[in-house]
Amino acid sequence: MQTSQFEGVKVALKQDKTGYVLTLSIHPDEVPIEILRDFVGSRYQVVMVRLNQHEQPMDRMRDIPLNPIQLAGVLCRDADFVEYLFTNDKISSPSEDDATTWLRQALGVQSRAELKNNQDAQQRLFAINQEFNAWKRN
């Protein structure tokens, strides 16, 4: 099986009745000839990774800064974070609800909205995220 590799830049995204249509700009020197030869309607299995400013694959959890409210929501929906909490006996069942309840208690807030102005809770959140990321690397 031969694969095609090239760099593309997202220039448009639209939606039609069949789904989303992603438009990429590809430098003429990088367009794989086999893609040019394939007929319109050809199907492909696509694997993409966003590059960071250093031309390296981006780790979205590390490279894209989230505000504290977003970070708290992302963490509780992250299956790895739920596993981290469950494995470390912080929650009794591996569920998003248990993770959300635990995180609110650990931060001392009733809702994520409080993170907007509560700097102590923000610092605790960032520390929890750092511990989680260290656990994930091991």
C-alpha positions in Angstrom: 0.0 0.0 0.0 1.4 3.4 -1.0 0.6 6.4 1.1 0.5 10.1 0.1 2.1 12.6 2.3 1.9 16.4 1.9 1.5 19.6 3.8 -1.8 21.5 3.4 -3.2 24.7 4.8 -6.9 24.9 5.7 -8.4 27.6 3.6 -12.1 26.9 3.9 -14.7 24.7 5.7 -18.3 24.5 4.7 -21.2 22.2 5.3 -23.5 20.6 2.7 -26.2 18.0 2.9 -23.6 15.1 2.9 -21.3 16.6 5.7 -18.4 19.0 5.9 -16.2 20.0 3.0 -12.7 20.8 4.0 -10.6 22.8 1.4 -6.8 22.6 1.7 -4.2 24.6 -0.2 -1.3 22.4 -1.3 1.9 23.9 -2.7 2.3 22.8 -6.3 5.6 21.1 -5.5 4.0 18.9 -2.9 0.8 17.7 -4.6 1.1 13.9 -4.9 0.7 13.0 -8.6 -1.5 10.0 -7.7 -4.1 12.4 -6.2 -4.1 14.5 -9.3 -4.7 11.4 -11.4 -7.5 10.0 -9.2 -11.1 10.8 -10.4 -13.3 13.2 -8.5 -15.3 11.2 -6.0 -12.3 8.9 -5.0 -12.4 8.0 -1.4 -9.4 8.3 0.9 -8.5 7.3 4.5 -7.2 10.6 5.9 -4.9 11.1 8.9 -4.0 14.7 9.7 -1.9 16.3 12.4 -1.7 20.0 13.0 1.8 21.5 13.1 2.9 23.9 15.8 5.1 27.0 15.3 8.2 24.7 15.4 6.9 22.5 12.5 6.3 19.7 15.0 3.0 17.8 15.5 0.8 19.7 17.9 -0.4 18.3 21.2 -3.7 20.3 21.5 -3.9 19.8 25.3 -0.4 21.3 25.7 0.0 23.7 22.7 -3.4 25.4 22.6 -4.0 27.4 25.7 -7.5 27.0 27.1 -9.1 29.4 29.5 -9.8 27.8 32.9 -13.5 27.3 32.2 -12.8 25.5 28.9 -10.0 23.4 30.5 -12.2 22.2 33.3 -14.8 21.1 30.7 -12.3 19.4 28.5 -10.7 17.5 31.3 -13.9 16.0 32.6 -14.9 14.8 29.1 -11.4 13.3 28.6 -11.5 9.5 29.1 -7.8 9.6 30.1 -8.5 12.1 32.8 -11.4 10.0 34.1 -9.1 7.0 34.1 -6.4 9.0 35.9 -8.9 9.9 38.7 -10.3 6.4 38.9 -6.8 4.7 38.9 -5.7 7.1 41.7 -8.8 6.4 43.8 -10.1 9.9 43.5 -13.5 8.8 42.1 -15.5 5.6 42.8 -16.6 4.9 39.2 -15.0 5.9 35.9 -17.6 8.3 34.7 -17.7 11.9 33.5 -20.2 12.8 36.2 -17.9 11.5 39.0 -15.0 13.4 37.4 -17.0 16.6 37.3 -18.1 16.3 40.9 -14.6 15.5 42.1 -13.1 18.5 40.1 -15.7 20.9 41.5 -14.9 19.8 45.1 -11.1 19.8 44.4 -11.3 23.4 43.1 -13.8 24.5 45.8 -16.4 25.8 43.2 -20.0 25.1 42.6 -19.7 25.6 38.8 -17.1 26.1 36.2 -18.3 29.7 35.7 -16.7 30.6 39.1 -13.3 29.9 37.5 -13.5 33.1 35.6 -12.7 35.2 38.6 -11.4 32.7 41.2 -7.6 32.8 40.9 -7.1 30.3 43.7 -9.3 27.8 41.9 -7.6 28.5 38.6 -4.2 27.7 40.2 -5.5 24.5 41.6 -6.9 23.6 38.2 -3.6 24.2 36.5 -1.8 22.1 39.1 -4.3 19.2 38.7 -3.8 19.5 34.9 0.0 19.4 35.3 -0.2 16.3 37.5 -2.5 14.6 35.0 -0.2 15.4 32.1 2.8 14.0 34.0 0.7 10.8 34.8 -0.2 10.5 31.1 3.5 10.7 30.0 4.4 7.7 32.2 
